[in-house]
Amino acid sequence: MSQPFKCIVYIFCHSEAGLPKLRFDIVTHVNYAFAIPTRDGHVRPLENPELARAVIAKAHEGGAKVCLSLGGWSYEEIPLEATFREATNTPAKIRLLTEEIVSMAEDFGFDGVDVDWEYPRTGDGTKEQYEAFIGCLHDRLKPKGMLLTAAVVGGVDAHNEPIRSATEAQDRPSFDKLDWINVMTYDCDSVKHSTYEYAESCVKYWVEDRGFDPEKLNLGLPFYGRPFPGAYKNLLDADPDALEKDMVVLDGKEIWYNGRDTLRKKVALAKGRGLGGVMVWEISEDCEDHEKSLLTVLGQAIGEL
C-alpha cells in the first residue's frame, strides 16, 4: 500500500529562526542537524539542546516526527569524512557510536536517527564500515519502533556520469535496513547546482540504474542558491520577484536556486515517479512571508497531486 507523501525538512542546530517556519500542515518529518561524531567513536554533546527540545515539542504537537541527524559535511569547517572513517574502523567503535547516538536520541525524545555520512566510498573500506554501522543501528532502533534514515549523494554529476565511489557504497545491505533515504539532488558541480534536469537524472539513476524502491527515496530540494551565500530569504530581500525566478543577481553575482515553477515541477516529478516524498535543506533559509514562502509552494504542490 502506498504511504502518504512525505515533506521532510532539515533544521540546523544554530537556526533558531527556522523554528517558527516549521508548519505541520505541510511538514511531516524534521531532521535536527547535527549530532557530531568523534574519531574515537563518541558523540559530542548536542549543540543547542533547547532548540532541539523546542523542535521536538512543536513537531509532536503538530503530529510530525523528528529524527536526530548524525554527521553533515563538516564540523568547525573540517570535513567529517575522515572522522566517520576512524569512528567506525573497529566493531567496538561501531557499537560505541551506535549506543551513544541511540541514547542521545532516546534521552531527548527523538523518533529516530538520520545518518548523514558524506560519504562512505568503495575501495577504501568505508563501504563495509557503513554497512556494519547501519546494521548495528538497525538492530538497536527497530525493536524500539524508531526510524532509521540516511542522506545520500545525488547519484550523478553535472554530466550525468555516476559518482560511483560514493553511490555504490550505499547498496542493498544498508538500503534494506533503512526506512528511507534522502537524495541530495543539489550541490552538483554545475553553476546552477540544482536544476530540474539534474533532479530527473538523479531519480533515473537511483530508480532505474540501481533498481531501488522509489517509495523509499525522497527528492532533495534546496532552499538556497549557489554560489554561497544564497539563502532564499536573502535572495528575496535582493529581488522581491525572486519566487518567480531561478536566478537573481546579488552583489554582482548570479545566484542560482529553485523558485516556484521549478519546485512545483520537482514535486510533480517525485509524485509521478512514485517517490516517497521530498526533503528540504534547510528550513531557516525560507522567508517569513507565507505568500512568498518556498514551503508554501511545496504545500500547495503536494496538495494538488
N, C-alpha and C positions, 0 to 999 in steps of 0.2 A: 504493500500500500504506500502511495506517495505521501511523504512527510510535508508539513507546512513549510512554505518558502521562508528561509531564514534571512534576517538582516543583522549581521554581526558587526559590531564596531569595536575598535581598539580605543582605549583611553590611556594616555601616557601618565605616568605617576606624578609628574610635575605640572599637570594640566588641569588645575582646579577650574579653569574657565570651561572645561568640557562638561562638567557635571550638570549644569542647568540645560545643556544642549541635548542631553540624553532624553529622548521621548519614546516612551514604551508603548505608544500606539503604533510605532514603526519598528523600533529596535527589539529584537528577540533575544540577543545574547551580547554580552560585553566581555572583552578580554582586557584585564588590567595589566598594563605593561610598565615595568617588567620586574620580576624577581631575577636576581643576578647570581649565576653560579660562580664558584671559585675553582681554581686549578686543582685543589686538593679534594674536591667533591662536596664541599659545603655550599650553602646558600646564604648570601649576605642578608642581614636584616632587611625587611621590606621597607622600601622608601615610601614616605608619605602615607603611613598606615591610616591616618584619619581620613584621607581621601578614599582609600580602599574600602573602609567600613561604610563611608557615605554612599559610595557607588553600589555596594552590595545591598545596603538597606533600601535605596531607591529602586534598584532593579527588582528586588524581591517583592517590593510593594507593587510594582508595575507588572508582575508576572513573568519577568525575564530571569535568565540565569547569567552567572558571572564566572568566568574562568581566570585563573591566575596564570599569566603568560611568563614563561621562563626563557630568558635569553635576550633576543634582539640582536641587531647588527653589532653594537659596540657598547662599551661601558667606559665612561670618562675618556671618550674619543679613542679607545683602544679596541679594535675588533675582537669579538668574543670567540671566533672560530678556534683559535688555539686553546682558549680556556675550556671550551667544551671537549676538545680532543683530550686534554690532560685529565679533565674531571671524570671521564668515562673510560680511561685506559686500563682499568682493572675491574674485575667483578665486585671487589669490595667498594671501590669508589662509586660504581653504578648503584649499588644497594644504598650507600650513604646518601648520594644525591637524591635518589628516589624517596627515601624516608624523610629527608628534610623538606623537600618541596611538597610532598603529600601532607606532612604535618603542618606546614605553614598554611596550605590551602584549607585544611580542616579547622585550624585554630581561628582563622578569620571568617570562616563560613562561606568560602568559595564553593562553587558547584562542580569544579573540575580543574584540570591543568591543561594549558596550551603550551606546546613546545615550539619555540621559535629559534631553532639552531640553524644559523646561517654560515656555512652549510656543511653537513656531512658529505663526504665525497667517496667515490670509488677510487681504489688504488692506493689509499693511504691508511686503510684500516678503520676509518671512521664510519664507513657503511655498516660494518659489523657491530661497532660500538653503539651506533644509533639504534640498530635493530634490538640489541640487547637492552638498551635503556628504555625504549618504548615498550618492550616486552615486560620489563620489571615494573614500569609504571602501570601498565595494563593490569598486571596481577594484583597490584595494591589498590587501584582505583575502582575497578569494576565490581568487586564484592561490596563496595560501599555505595554503588549506584552513582558514581561520579563520572563526569565527562573526561575524555582524553582526546585532544585535538592537536593539530600541528599546522604550522605555516610552512609553505614550500615555495621554491623559486618558480617563476612563471613557466619555465619549461623550454622556451626557445629564446634566441637572441633577436636583435632587430632585423636580422637577415633570415629569420625562420629556421635557423640551424639549432638543433637540440643542444642544450647545455648539459651534456651527458655526465660529466664528472659529478655534478650536483644532483641532477634529477634522478639518475639511476641509483643513487644511494638510498632513495626513498622508494622502496619496492614492496612487493606483496607481504613479506613477513611483518613489516611495520604498518603498512597501509591497512591491512585487515584488522589490526588491533585498535585502530583509531576510529572515533565516531565520525569525524570528517577532517578534511584538510582545507586550509585557506590558501588559495593560489595567488601569489603576489604578482599580479599582472600589471606591474608598473616598474619603474627604475631600470628598464632595459637600456641598452647603450645607444639610444637614438635621442635626438634633440627633443622630440615630442613625448617620449617616455611612456605614454600610456594611451595609445590610440585605440580606436575600436578594432582596427585591423589586427593590432597586436593581441588584443583580447581573443579575437577569433582564432588566431594561430595557437595561443596557449590552450584554449579549450580543445582544439583539434588534437594537440599533442597529448594531453592527458587522457582524453576520452577515446580517440581513435588510434593513435600510435601506441599508447601504453595500455589501453583497454581497461581503464579504471572506471568504477561505477560512478556515473555522473552525479547521482544523488548524494554522494559523499564529497563532492567538490563544491567549493564556494568561490565565486569570481571576485578577485580583489579589485577594489576601486579606490583611487586616490582623492583625498580632499585637499590636495596641494598640487603645486606645479613645480616644474624644473626649468631652468636651473634654480637652485635654492638662493635666497629664501622665497618661498612661494605659497604660503598658506592661503587658501581660498579667501578667507576673511580679509586678508591684506590686499589681495588682488581686487576684491570688490571695493575696497576703500579707494584704490587707484583708478578703478573704472566702474561706475555704477551699473554698466551694462554687462559686467563680467559673466553673469549667469547665462547669458545668451551666446557666449563665445567659448572657444577653447584656447585662446591666446590673448594675453594683454601685454603691454609694454610697461615695465616697471624699472625705474632708474636706468632707462636706456636699453634694457634687455628684454628680449622676447621670452615670456614665461608661458610654458605650455601646460595645460591641465585639462580637466573634463568639466565642461559646462552642461547645461540642461539636456540638450539633444543627445550628446554622447552618452551621458549616464542613462538616459531612457533607452537608448539602443542597446547598451550593455545589459540592462535588466532584462530586456526582451531576449537578448542572446542567451543569457543564463536560463531563463524560463523555457525558451524554445528548445534548448539542448538538454533539458531535463536536469539541470544542476540543482543542488540543494538550496542555493541562495547566493547572497552577495556578502562581501566583507569589506569594511572601510578602515583605512588608515588615514587620518586619526580624527576623532570627533571634535576636539578643541579647535581644529582648523576650519570648521564650518563657521558661518556667521550667526549672529543672534537674531537677525530679521527672518522670521519664518517664511515670509513671502519670497525671499531670495535664498533661502537655505538649500544646500545640496541634499540634506537629509529629507527635507520636504519633497524634493524632486523624487528621491528614491521611494518614499512612502506612496506618492501618487502613482509612480510607475508600477510598483508592486501591486497596488490595489486595482490597477486596470487590467492586470493579466489573469 
